[in-house]
Structures are given as C-alpha cells and as structure tokens.
Amino acid sequence: MSSFSRSAQQWATFARSWFLIDARMQPPGRIATMCAVRLQGKHKPIYHALSDIGDHVVVINTRHIAFSGNKWEQKVYSSHSGFPGGFKQVTAAQLHQKDPKAIVKLAVYGMLPRNLLRRTMMQRLHIFPDDELPDDIRANLTEELPQPREIPRKLSEYTQEEIDAFPRLWTPPEDFRMK
Amino acid sequence: MAARSLLRSAWTSLTGFKLKTTCPNLQVHQRTSFPGLPALSFQSRGIRQVVEKKEDKISMIEGKILEVPTAPQPPNPTAKCPIYRWNLQHKYNYTDVLLLSQFIRSDGGMLPRRITGLCLQEHRKITICVKMAQREGLLPDHKPKLPEGHVPKRPKPQLNRYLTRWSIDTTKPIYKTGLKWCKRRMPVGDPILKNNVRYGVKPLYTKQ
C-alpha cells in the first residue's frame, strides 16, 4: 500500500506467509496444485525461480480426503527399494490406511519443479491428518484458502421446509405399498 | 441446484391456490400413472383412513377421507415421463438428492419403472445418479437394514469418494498404466450423464 513506509512495504512484499488448506472431502490433486503454486511463490508478482520466495502451506484433515471415480481402488503407487525383488505396488486405499499424509505429500512432490529447491519447498509443506495443529504453527497462520470443491449436501442436512417445498414429481397409485 | 430453484418458483406461485372439498363425491383426483387413459378428470374416491368408535352397544366404523393438498401443475402436463413433465431433462445431477430420493425405497433400492412412470433412459440415468449418491454417502437414511446383532468381522475403511461409476468391490487396481499415448485411464462419472448439467468447472473424463 502506498501509505506504508518504505521498510514496511519491503517487509510486506518479501515476508513469508503461512497458508491453511482444509482437505476434508476434497480431491487431493486439486489440493496439491494449490499447495504447489504457493510453495513455489508463483502466486506473487515478484516471482523468480531463484529467489526462494515460496510460502508455508499447512494442510489439515488429509485423512478425510475424497478421490473422484474409483481411484481408491484403481490408483496404484509404486516404489522400488533398489534391491532385487524390492518392487512394491500399493493401491491408494492401502497407502492411505498405512499413512494418511502420504497421498497429499506424493501429489505435491510430483507437482513441484524437479530441481534442488524441491526438497526445501517440501520442508515448508506441513501436512496433518486431523484437525489438531501444534500451537506454534497455529500462531503463524495468516490466511485460509477456500476449498476447491463444493461439498454437496446430504439428504439429512436439508431442512423439512426445503424437503416440503420440493414438489412430488409423480403420484403413486393407491394400491401401492412399501415405499 | 437448477432443478431446485426452478421448481421452488413453480411451487411458490401456486401455494395460494387450494381446492376445498366439501362434498366427498366431487373430489377430483387426476391420475397420472396410467398412460393408456385419456387425461380426463373423473370422480374417484381417495385413500380413506379407517376409524373405529366403540360405544355401549354400538360400534361405528368410519372411513374418513384424508384431505390431500393438490399438487402444483407441472409445466408440461402432456408428457409421459415425470421428468419431461417438469422439464428437468438435462438439469439434474447426482447431488440433487431431493429429486433422487423420490424414486427410491427406504432401503435404497429403486422403485420399478411401471410404478413411477419414468421413461427408460431417464430411469437408467436416475439409477446411476442414485448409485453415485449412495457411494458418496448423500443418502444416509436409505440403507438396507442389517439383521439385529450383526457385527462386521473386519471394520470397513471409511473412504470418501464421489462420482464413482463402478462398485467398490469389483474394481481392480491398474498395476500397469501404460505409456502416455496408450494409458489406461481411471474414468470419473458416467457417459450416460454427459448431457446433464454439471455443477463444477472442469469437464469430467468419462472414457475408459
């Protein structure tokens, strides 16, 4: 802002902010794109690849992530330990049960640029499977980002007035039972 | 969402209109589930509630006529399928639970087509939408009743999902995805619903 002093303006442009993303009922890929953009610093107009201008991102509720389609059963994460017979292939569901943070972590890791700065950017990503955050991270948070996917409402979340306002599309015959 | 807003406007415009039935014989009940008969209004007796009153030596059994409020008129009354009658052909999605819940039983199963009056394509679309909504957990009260005292052997993993086309137990992992030009993709949603409205931004990948 033009009303700030020069030192305050400098501080505001180059400060490292802490973003919070809630991953409940969200697809992990969309969460990962939001994280990767902010970890690289590409959301800032002063971006340069060498400037190390990325921010911290905190992702919570990764245990309640939602995959579209049948990806929980179809998506396979592969790894090789380097030793013969060390090729492991695990489905997304199995990996999530073993470690609820791994899916988001691998997704963000694959979206960052393949250079030496990737590891430092991953150190600035903080993933938590549930709502609980350590107090020092909670104190650092500056902004919460909106969720990428709109969560649809369940039938139990509709009020009775809304259910009554929706007209009946078809009338059942009088001799029809068992509904 | 579009369906809901469309129908709410139709409903609120007709709430002021009420048919008062003083004489029971003149109650008009328009039958929409029999396509063979012409759309005439004929006299019929509605559903009656049996009420028994017992005095000293006299017992009275009365069939009380229930006051059923008249439903608002659909915008296109001449069509056979209820969705075409309300002009909702491509305007619903798997998230429109208020619409889908009208065609399912209490245990989650679909009602037969001869009862609801749906045409074949819409019946299939609604079946697929209902399955996707159930897999997402949007219909928590329409689940099959388990026998009492039933304890599952292994606790099922509670995984959130949406737009799942196939059943959970039937899908197998894709161990070899293939090269970029011949990759085995993981489809989302269903191609039958490709003309229906989508409440998101990106198009879905439905090819197998």
Interface residues (C-beta under 8 A of the other chain):
Chain A: M25 H64 I65 A66 F67 S68 G69 N70 K71 W72 E73 Q74 K75 V76 Q89 T91 A93 H96 Q97 R149 E150 P152 R153 K154 L155 S156 Y158 E162 I163 A165 F166 P167 R168 L169 W170 T171 P172 P173 E174 F176 M178 K179
Chain B: R4 L7 R8 A10 W11 T12 R31 T32 S33 G46 I47 A71 P72 P74 P82 I83 R85 W86 Y94 T95 V97 L98 L99 S101 Q102 R105 S106 L111 I115 T116 G117 L118 E136 G137 L138 L139 P140 D141 H142 P157 L159 N160 R161 Y162 L163 T164 R165 W166 I168 T171 K172 P173 I174 Y175 T177 M186 P187 V188 G189 Y199 G200
